[in-house]
Amino acid sequence: MSRRTLLPIVLTPIVIVLVGVATMATGNAEAQPGGTGGAPWPGTSICAEGTLAFADIDPAAIALAGSIQPCAGTDPATVVGARWAVARYHTQGAFLYEVGARSFDSATAPTTFEVRVAIAGLEGAVWGPLQAACLITAPKVRLACVEITTEWNGGLHIAPIPVNDPRVIRVATVIRDPGPDPECGACV
């Protein structure tokens, strides 16, 4: 076989692989909007300190508890417009519902909270398996994170991870509304 005949045969798989990678990158960019297509952050971002830890589990969700407070010396007028939330980090992106962005209870004292994070449902079908959750004050500002890993036996492993862990290094997309709950059409 001559070099001229061999070259197209060798290059064809490389071109196909590169086209496939470009297509996957485009798909991932859409699945992980990182701010494009999502709502803007619903408040101002301020310096804050916080904690996040496992609290309880039921068949549908994990309860996480923690506290957050503005950094010492933060202008109380700025705290009024600031928001924080717990974002969910999946394999295909990170998000939070806009209704989940909360206000600080005080400009100086800690705000304690408990949130539920769904472990299965439509979010997993769109965003991929849940990997972690983080306490955030802006789409790129993580204060505390926990990994959420499904073990071989179906059990869950929930433990603190650094805020720069590769599973949480992405921009959290703000989703305007989670939509109606089909199981609770008349709930208030």
Steps between C-alpha positions, in 0.01 A plus 500: 500500500642839410521800729233681297250219554585463869472869589121538434431176683693617807364857497132408456458358857684801644266742323195301614624504861566876488155569356348281775691688771386835358138377496526377861653830611210687342249270671669547835501876458123489452444260790713718724393852410718665763294812494386504137133423484464511877366780713745753643611461862202630702698732727842643569795282595674582827784359706358230725601197705298183522469132579316213332456148638285188471191509723257224396382286208169370373432293187472806274737761644793584721462763769804725537540745787733788551549862581612810315589849610648809338870561558582736786488861387259444209278804449151416636341685205676256263384197699135596443530437124731199526385143438636150563388152393594134491587398142490145366800377304425224252728336243365723219471830684404683815179682581274647762142613483456877528239448773774328704713817521446631850568818693724528804311517831751747646792717395709366791354175640499159329199389298432131565323291239399156383442418131388189316691384192323249274711189437291372210254654261480708187811699591711186466357430155596849380817575698636148560565332835527721808862531620504779757324798655654834599401802704548797263466879498532536121514261202880468537543555877493183711531518881459134600435178306407137560543208264203275437619165368297187438693198627508155339223373728266794425582683822598866500831643614469864607811679621661845488721580198710807419333786314754454219428128450475420125137388543393851602721720281225630275261789486161433658209584273202677655173341385201732527238254624504127576152476346188350653529190713287237323442321832382813674287704260290655776776552757573850625 
